[in-house]
Amino acid sequence: MSDEDPTPQRATTTDGFKVLGVAIRREWAVFTLSTLGSALFGALTVADAWVLGWSTDHVLVPALRDGEIAAGWLWAVVGLFVGVAILRAVGVVARRLGAGVMQYRMQAHSRRAVTRQYLALPLAWHHRHPTGQLLSNANSDVEASWAPIAPLPMAVGTLAMMVIAIGQMFWTDVVLASVAILVFPLVVVANLVFQRFSSPLMTRAQQLRAELSGIAHESFDGALVVKTLGREAEETTRFQDKAQELRDVNIRAGRIRAAFDPILAALPNVGVLAVLAVGVGRVSSGAAAPGDVVQIGFLLTIVAFPIRSFGWLLGEFPRSVVGYRRVQQVLDATGRLAYGTAKTHRDSSGARVRVDGVSYAYADGPTLLDGVDFDVEPGRTVAIVGETASGKSTLTMLLARLVDPEAGRIILDGTDLRDLQAGEWAKVAALVPQTAFVFDDSVRGNVTLGADVTDDEVWSALKAAQADGFVTALPKGLDTTLGERGASLSGGQRQRLALARALVRRPRLLILDDATSAVDPEVEQRILAALRSGAGDTSLVVVAYRKATIALADEVVHLEGGRVRDRGTHAELLARDESYARLVNAYETPEVAQ
């Protein structure tokens, strides 16, 4: 995703209103409620001016002239002001509540949509996008997209205030109203100048937030590398430089707003002074009443508020448009896996899998697999052996259907995986990767991941994975919280826990991508022996390096350069395939002469 945004301000403003249109169409009922509340607030604010003018003419001036005030008139004034204040408070509550509900609903809707898209897009798409950027899309970009919703009902509702106020001014005195509205062009110009200078800075600030999030995530995720190589200072500097750039942009934007706000606040006061200056002469000549001057002056002060609220709205557009575009780039991404309508057999029999002419290459990258063919019969174990970068891990991702082959098919019991319903393949196959991920949860939670299984089934899976011993020794057994990424466990313990997580689901096809590399050879032999004896007819595909592990397989597929070089039993390949013999013997540790 590009962070560049060369779009001119006029297009940004247009696109900002389009973004708001999306929200209004989706949450029209809440928007209507909040807008009506804002209109009620605006109308009652104007009513305040009428009450003030009426009180001046009917209560204040007579009281100053006669030296007394009637109690009835006093209670009438109090009642009018209190009534207007109560109704105005109702409008404020409706406006703010509606705006908040509308904004948070749109944020929740966007986050759910982004999350669903992340889950639907294939792993190849995720490989092309940094994790920090994806986090920013789902968080800060979503928040920025719908930030203008907060001032939107106020801006729309106060438009009614402005129309009513201007109409009231001309109804009261055309000359004074004409003097008052001379301030409007100045306010509009001030808003345009503010947008001209602030929009590029706000756009850049939103981009920098995403970049800063990416750096932070990358540093946290690579904390072990950073610390072991002593790169703390360099990482701190990298984060600091970006944070300071964001700070500087925000400060420049703040300075512009600091200059704009006083100007915007001062312009109505200048207009009030002009109204008073002209009004004194009109009152002296008898052309206007004192209450008319007071009313128009007060109306002028409140008329500036609607224009200012539109300034707040427009000020959010640059961030909103940038955030919305970044979110839409995720939602518009293509390449999701295709699904059909077929279902799988849900029984204890092993899966019969056919890898038929499968080829695969990452975008703009070399071909990793080219015409791979082999079969996995129910209950049999197939070992995948090959040098580094021969395509072994890519093959396991294809078997787990994290990605689809560019050519060829993977067939389960006669059905192409692409013809299965969504979620069906996950009921059949389980992948245990070399790098095991452990959640900040209990042992039970990490094994079940929400599956409806009993503790007896959990212990059975732990036993098969040779993990029951260390789990029993934990302070609270299955209820022990393992911490973030399982920091309290060794690498081998995390691998065994991940294996138990797969076994508890009783898959018909179990795929192990060097999933026991961090355990001792003796433990690995016990794990594989337990799998062969306790997994029933479960089919096993094992990416292996150790000769003792490979020897347990019923068939070995030797990959070389993304192609199947040879297939057969371990003994057969040792006898006829020199490249295979050299590879597997290289992993053997030579015995030290006594």
C-alpha positions in Angstrom: 0.0 0.0 0.0 1.3 3.4 -0.9 1.3 6.1 1.7 1.5 8.8 -0.8 -1.5 11.0 -1.2 -1.1 13.7 -3.9 -4.8 14.3 -4.1 -5.6 18.1 -4.1 -7.6 19.6 -1.2 -10.7 20.0 -3.4 -10.8 16.3 -4.1 -10.1 15.5 -0.4 -13.1 17.6 0.6 -15.3 15.9 -2.0 -14.1 12.5 -0.9 -14.6 13.4 2.7 -18.3 14.1 2.1 -18.5 10.7 0.2 -17.1 8.9 3.2 -19.7 10.6 5.4 -22.3 9.5 2.9 -21.4 5.9 3.5 -21.9 6.3 7.2 -25.2 8.2 6.8 -26.7 5.6 4.5 -25.7 2.8 6.9 -26.8 4.5 10.1 -29.6 6.8 8.8 -31.9 6.3 11.8 -29.2 7.3 14.3 -28.0 10.1 12.1 -31.6 11.5 11.8 -32.0 11.4 15.6 -28.7 13.2 16.3 -29.4 15.7 13.5 -32.9 16.5 14.9 -31.3 16.9 18.3 -28.7 19.3 16.9 -31.4 21.2 15.0 -33.4 21.5 18.3 -30.3 22.8 20.0 -29.8 25.4 17.2 -33.4 26.6 17.2 -33.4 27.0 20.9 -30.1 28.8 20.9 -31.7 31.3 18.5 -34.7 31.4 20.7 -32.4 32.6 23.5 -31.6 35.7 21.4 -35.4 36.3 21.0 -35.9 35.9 24.8 -33.0 38.2 25.5 -34.4 40.9 23.1 -37.9 40.5 24.4 -36.7 40.8 28.0 -34.7 43.9 27.1 -37.7 45.7 25.6 -40.4 44.5 28.0 -38.6 44.1 31.3 -35.2 45.6 31.5 -35.8 49.0 29.8 -39.1 49.6 31.6 -37.4 48.6 34.9 -34.6 51.1 34.3 -37.2 53.8 33.2 -39.7 53.3 36.1 -37.3 52.1 38.8 -39.3 48.9 39.5 -40.2 45.6 38.0 -43.4 43.6 38.2 -43.1 40.1 39.8 -45.2 38.6 37.0 -42.8 39.9 34.3 -39.8 38.6 36.3 -41.2 35.1 36.5 -42.1 35.2 32.9 -38.5 36.0 32.0 -37.2 33.2 34.3 -39.6 30.7 32.9 -38.7 31.5 29.3 -35.0 31.2 29.9 -35.4 28.0 32.0 -37.7 26.4 29.4 -35.4 27.2 26.5 -32.4 25.9 28.5 -34.1 22.6 29.3 -35.1 22.0 25.6 -31.7 23.0 24.5 -30.2 20.4 26.9 -32.4 17.7 25.4 -31.1 18.7 22.0 -27.5 18.4 23.2 -28.0 15.0 24.7 -29.7 13.7 21.5 -27.0 15.2 19.3 -24.0 13.8 21.3 -25.5 10.4 22.0 -26.5 9.9 18.4 -23.1 11.0 17.1 -21.3 8.7 19.5 -23.5 5.7 18.7 -23.1 6.3 15.0 -19.3 6.8 15.2 -18.7 3.7 17.3 -21.0 1.5 15.2 -19.2 2.5 12.0 -15.9 1.7 13.7 -17.1 -1.7 14.9 -18.5 -2.4 11.4 -15.2 -1.5 9.7 -13.1 -3.5 12.1 -15.3 -6.6 11.7 -15.1 -6.2 7.9 -11.3 -5.8 8.0 -10.9 -8.8 10.3 -13.2 -10.9 8.1 -11.1 -9.9 5.1 -7.8 -10.7 6.8 -9.2 -14.2 7.6 -10.5 -14.7 4.0 -7.3 -13.5 2.2 -4.7 -16.2 1.5 -1.4 -16.4 3.4 0.4 -15.2 0.2 -1.4 -11.8 0.5 -0.3 -11.5 4.2 3.3 -12.2 3.2 3.2 -9.1 1.1 2.0 -6.7 3.9 3.8 -6.0 7.1 2.0 -6.9 10.3 2.3 -3.4 11.7 0.6 -2.0 8.7 -2.3 -4.5 9.0 -2.7 -3.5 12.7 -2.8 0.1 11.7 -5.4 -0.6 9.1 -7.7 -2.3 11.7 -7.1 0.3 14.4 -5.9 3.9 13.7 -7.1 3.9 10.1 -10.6 2.8 11.0 -10.7 5.4 13.8 -9.5 8.1 11.4 -12.1 7.1 8.7 -15.0 7.9 10.9 -13.6 10.8 13.0 -15.7 13.4 11.1 -18.9 11.7 12.4 -18.4 13.3 15.8 -18.9 16.9 14.5 -21.2 15.9 11.6 -24.6 16.1 13.4 -23.6 19.4 15.0 -22.5 20.9 11.7 -25.8 19.7 9.9 -28.0 20.7 12.8 -26.4 24.1 13.4 -27.0 24.8 9.7 -30.6 25.2 10.8 -29.4 27.5 13.5 -27.6 29.7 11.0 -30.6 29.9 8.7 -33.0 30.7 11.5 -30.6 33.2 13.0 -30.0 35.1 9.7 -33.8 35.1 9.0 -34.4 36.4 12.5 -31.8 39.2 12.0 -33.4 40.4 8.8 -36.9 40.1 10.3 -35.7 42.3 13.2 -33.8 45.0 11.3 -32.7 44.8 7.7 -30.0 47.5 8.0 -28.3 46.0 11.1 -28.6 42.5 9.6 -26.8 43.7 6.5 -24.0 45.1 8.6 -23.8 41.8 10.6 -23.5 39.5 7.7 -20.5 41.4 6.3 -18.5 39.2 8.7 -19.5 36.0 6.9 -17.1 36.3 3.9 -14.2 36.9 6.3 -15.1 33.8 8.3 -15.3 31.7 5.1 -12.0 33.0 3.9 -10.4 32.2 7.3 -11.7 28.6 7.0 -10.4 28.2 3.5 -7.0 29.4 4.5 -7.0 27.1 7.5 -7.8 24.1 5.3 -5.2 25.1 2.8 -2.4 24.9 5.3 -3.6 22.3 7.7 -4.8 19.5 5.4 -1.4 18.4 4.1 -0.1 18.3 7.7 -3.0 16.3 9.0 -2.7 13.9 6.0 1.0 13.4 6.7 0.4 12.9 10.4 -2.0 10.0 9.7 0.6 8.4 7.5 3.2 8.7 10.1 1.0 7.1 12.7 0.8 4.0 10.5 4.6 4.0 10.0 5.2 4.4 13.7 2.9 1.5 14.5 4.8 -0.7 12.0 8.2 0.1 13.6 6.9 -0.5 17.1 5.4 -3.9 16.1 8.5 -4.9 14.3 10.7 -4.0 17.2 8.5 -5.9 19.7 8.2 -8.9 17.5 12.0 -9.0 16.9 12.9 -8.3 20.6 15.1 -11.4 20.9 17.1 -10.5 17.8 17.5 -6.9 18.9 18.7 -7.8 22.4 21.0 -10.7 21.4 22.7 -8.5 18.8 22.8 -5.4 21.1 20.8 -3.3 18.7 18.6 -1.6 21.4 20.1 1.8 20.8 19.6 1.6 17.0 16.0 0.4 17.4 15.3 3.2 19.9 16.8 5.7 17.5 14.7 4.4 14.6 11.5 4.7 16.6 12.5 8.0 18.1 13.2 9.5 14.6 9.8 8.6 13.4 8.1 9.7 16.6 9.8 13.0 16.5 8.8 13.5 12.9 5.2 12.8 13.9 5.5 15.2 16.8 6.9 18.0 14.6 4.0 17.5 12.1 1.5 17.6 14.9 3.1 20.7 16.4 3.0 22.5 13.0 -0.7 21.6 12.6 -1.3 22.8 16.2 0.3 26.1 15.5 -1.9 26.7 12.5 -5.0 25.9 14.6 -3.7 28.1 17.4 -3.6 31.0 15.0 -6.9 30.1 13.3 -9.1 29.7 16.4 -8.5 33.2 17.8 -9.1 34.8 14.4 -12.4 32.8 14.0 -13.4 33.8 17.6 -12.5 37.5 17.0 -14.4 38.0 13.7 -17.9 37.9 15.2 -16.8 40.3 17.9 -15.7 42.7 15.2 -19.1 42.3 13.7 -20.8 42.9 17.0 -18.9 46.2 17.4 -20.0 47.2 13.9 -23.6 46.4 14.8 -23.4 48.4 18.0 -21.8 51.3 16.2 -24.6 51.5 13.6 -27.3 50.5 16.1 -26.6 53.4 18.4 -27.4 55.8 15.6 -30.5 53.9 14.6 -31.8 53.8 18.2 -31.1 57.5 18.6 -33.1 58.2 15.4 -35.9 56.0 16.5 -35.4 53.6 13.6 -34.7 50.7 15.9 -35.4 49.6 19.5 -32.6 48.8 22.0 -33.8 45.2 22.1 -33.3 44.9 18.3 -29.7 45.9 18.6 -29.1 43.5 21.5 -30.9 40.7 19.7 -28.9 41.1 16.5 -25.6 41.5 18.3 -26.3 38.2 20.2 -27.5 36.4 17.1 -24.3 37.4 15.3 -22.2 35.8 18.1 -24.0 32.5 17.8 -24.1 32.5 14.0 -20.3 32.2 13.9 -20.7 28.8 15.7 -22.2 26.9 12.8 -19.5 28.1 10.5 -16.9 27.1 13.1 -18.5 23.6 13.4 -18.1 23.2 9.7 -14.5 24.1 10.1 -14.1 21.3 12.6 -15.8 18.9 10.2 -13.6 19.9 7.3 -10.5 19.7 9.5 -11.1 16.0 10.0 -11.5 15.2 6.3 -7.8 14.8 5.4 -7.2 12.1 8.1 -10.6 10.5 7.3 -10.0 10.2 3.6 -6.5 8.8 4.1 -7.7 6.3 6.7 -10.7 5.3 4.6 -8.6 4.7 1.5 -6.2 2.5 3.4 -9.1 0.5 4.8 -10.7 0.1 1.4 -7.4 -1.1 -0.1 -7.7 -4.0 2.4 -11.4 -4.6 1.7 -10.9 -4.4 -2.1 -8.0 -6.9 -2.0 -8.4 -9.9 -4.2 -7.0 -13.4 -4.1 -9.3 -15.0 -1.5 -9.6 -18.8 -1.6 -12.5 -20.2 -3.6 -14.9 -22.7 -2.0 -17.5 -25.1 -3.4 -20.4 -27.0 -1.8 -18.8 -30.4 -1.2 -18.5 -31.8 2.3 -16.0 -34.2 3.8 -16.5 -37.5 5.6 -16.4 -37.0 9.3 -15.2 -40.4 10.6 -12.1 -42.0 12.1 -10.7 -43.2 8.8 -7.5 -41.6 7.5 -7.6 -39.2 4.6 -6.7 -40.3 1.1 -4.8 -37.4 -0.4 -3.6 -37.0 -4.0 -1.1 -34.3 -4.9 -1.5 -34.0 -8.6 0.9 -32.0 -10.6 1.1 -29.2 -8.1 3.1 -26.0 -8.9 3.4 -22.8 -6.9 5.4 -19.6 -6.9 5.1 -16.4 -4.8 4.3 -13.2 -6.6 7.3 -11.9 -8.5 9.4 -14.7 -7.1 10.9 -18.0 -8.3 9.0 -21.2 -8.7 9.0 -23.1 -5.5 7.2 -26.2 -6.6 6.9 -27.6 -10.1 4.7 -30.5 -11.0 4.8 -32.3 -7.7 3.0 -35.7 -7.6 2.5 -38.2 -4.8 -0.2 -40.0 -2.8 -0.9 -40.3 0.9 -2.9 -43.4 1.6 -5.1 -43.7 4.8 -3.1 -44.6 7.8 0.3 -44.3 6.1 3.1 -41.9 6.9 4.8 -40.0 4.1 8.1 -38.2 4.9 9.0 -35.1 2.8 12.8 -34.7 2.6 14.9 -32.1 0.8 17.5 -29.5 1.1 16.7 -26.0 2.4 14.5 -24.0 -0.1 13.4 -27.2 -1.9 9.8 -26.3 -1.3 9.0 -28.5 1.8 7.3 -25.8 3.9 5.4 -24.5 0.9 4.1 -27.9 0.2 2.8 -28.2 3.8 1.0 -24.8 3.4 -0.6 -26.2 0.2 -1.7 -29.4 2.0 -3.2 -27.3 4.8 -4.8 -25.1 2.1 -3.4 -21.9 3.5 -2.7 -21.1 -0.2 -3.9 -22.8 -3.4 -1.6 -24.2 -6.1 -1.1 -22.2 -9.3 -1.3 -25.4 -11.3 -2.4 -28.9 -10.4 -4.8 -30.1 -7.7 -4.8 -31.5 -4.2 -7.5 -34.1 -4.0 -9.2 -35.5 -0.8 -11.1 -38.7 -1.3 -11.7 -37.8 -5.0 -12.7 -34.2 -4.3 -10.6 -31.2 -5.2 -10.0 -29.1 -2.0 -11.3 -26.1 -3.9 -14.7 -27.8 -4.2 -15.1 -28.2 -0.4 -17.3 -25.9 1.6 -15.6 -23.2 3.8 -14.3 -24.8 7.0 -14.6 -28.4 5.8 -10.9 -28.9 5.2 -10.1 -27.6 8.7 -12.2 -30.5 10.1 -10.0 -33.0 8.3 -6.5 -31.7 8.4 -4.2 -30.2 11.0 -0.9 -28.5 10.5 1.8 -28.3 13.2 4.4 -25.8 12.0 8.1 -25.7 13.0 7.6 -22.4 14.9 4.9 -23.1 17.5 2.7 -20.2 18.7 1.5 -20.2 22.3 -1.3 -17.9 23.4 -1.3 -16.0 26.7 -3.8 -18.5 28.1 -3.9 -21.6 30.2 -2.6 -24.9 29.0 -6.1 -26.1 28.6 -7.0 -23.0 26.6 -4.0 -23.4 24.3 -4.8 -27.0 23.6 -8.5 -26.7 23.1 -8.7 -23.2 21.5 -12.4 -23.2 22.3 -13.1 -26.8 21.0 -15.6 -28.8 22.9 -13.4 -31.5 24.3 -13.1 -33.0 27.8 -10.0 -32.8 30.1 -9.5 -36.6 29.5 -9.2 -35.9 25.8 -6.8 -33.0 26.5 -4.6 -35.3 28.7 -4.7 -38.0 26.0 -3.5 -35.6 23.4 -0.8 -34.3 25.8 0.4 -37.8 26.4 0.6 -38.7 22.7 2.7 -35.5 22.3 4.9 -36.4 25.2 3.8 -33.2 27.0 1.9 -34.7 29.9 5.0 -34.9 32.0 5.9 -31.2 32.0 2.3 -30.1 32.2 1.8 -32.2 35.3 4.8 -30.5 36.9 3.4 -27.0 36.3 2.0 -25.2 39.4 -1.7 -25.5 38.3 -1.5 -28.2 35.7 -4.0 -27.5 32.9 -5.0 -24.2 34.5 -1.4 -22.8 34.5 -1.2 -19.5 32.5 1.7 -19.7 30.1 2.3 -16.0 29.5 2.7 -14.2 26.2 4.0 -16.5 23.5 4.6 -19.2 26.1 7.6 -17.4 27.5 7.7 -19.8 30.5 8.2 -22.8 28.2 11.2 -24.1 26.2 11.1 -24.4 22.5 10.5 -28.2 22.7 7.7 -27.8 25.2 6.0 -25.3 22.9 6.3 -27.7 20.0 4.8 -30.5 22.0 1.9 -28.3 23.1 1.2 -27.3 19.5 1.2 -31.0 18.6 -1.3 -31.8 21.3 -3.5 -28.9 20.0 -3.6 -30.7 16.6 -4.1 -34.2 18.0 -7.0 -33.3 20.3 -9.1 -32.5 17.2 -8.4 -36.1 15.9 -7.6 -35.0 12.3 -7.8 -37.5 9.4 -4.6 -35.9 8.0 -1.8 -34.6 10.3 0.9 -32.4 8.7 4.1 -31.9 10.7 6.4 -29.3 9.3 9.6 -30.3 11.2 7.3 -29.9 14.2 9.7 -31.9 16.6 12.9 -30.2 15.6 13.3 -28.6 19.1 12.9 -31.8 21.1 15.5 -34.4 21.8 15.9 -37.3 19.3 14.7 -39.8 21.9 11.6 -37.8 22.7 10.9 -37.3 19.0 11.1 -41.1 18.5 8.6 -41.6 21.3 6.3 -39.0 19.8 6.3 -40.5 16.4 5.9 -44.0 17.8 2.9 -42.8 19.8 1.4 -41.2 16.7 1.8 -44.4 14.7 0.3 -46.5 17.4 -2.4 -44.2 18.7 -3.6 -42.2 15.7 -5.5 -45.1 14.2 -5.9 -44.6 10.5 -4.8 -41.0 10.6 -2.6 -40.1 7.6 0.7 -38.4 8.4 2.8 -36.1 6.3 6.1 -35.3 8.0 8.8 -32.9 7.0 11.8 -34.6 8.5 15.6 -34.3 8.7 16.7 -37.0 11.1 17.4 -40.4 9.6 15.7 -42.2 12.5 12.5 -40.2 11.9 12.6 -40.7 8.2 13.0 -44.4 8.6 9.6 -44.6 10.4 7.8 -43.4 7.2 6.1 -45.8 4.9 7.2 -43.7 1.9 9.7 -40.9 1.4 9.3 -38.1 -1.2 12.6 -36.5 -2.0 12.2 -32.9 -3.2 15.0 -31.2 -5.1 14.6 -27.7 -6.6 10.8 -27.9 -6.2 10.5 -31.2 -8.1 10.1 -34.8 -6.9 13.5 -36.3 -7.6 12.5 -39.7 -6.3 9.9 -41.6 -4.2 10.1 -44.9 -2.3 11.0 -46.3 1.1 13.9 -44.9 3.0 16.0 -48.0 2.3 15.2 -47.9 -1.5 16.2 -44.2 -1.8 19.4 -44.8 0.2 20.3 -47.5 -2.3 19.6 -45.8 -5.6 19.6 -42.0 -4.9 23.1 -40.6 -4.1 21.8 -37.1 -3.6 19.2 -38.4 -1.0 21.8 -40.5 0.8 24.2 -37.6 1.0 21.5 -35.3 2.4 20.2 -37.6 5.1 23.6 -38.8 6.2 24.7 -35.1 6.5 22.3 -34.7 9.4 23.7 -37.6 11.3 26.1 -36.7 14.2 29.3 -38.6 13.8 30.3 -40.7 16.7 33.3 -39.4 18.6 36.1 -41.9 18.7 36.8 -43.2 22.2 
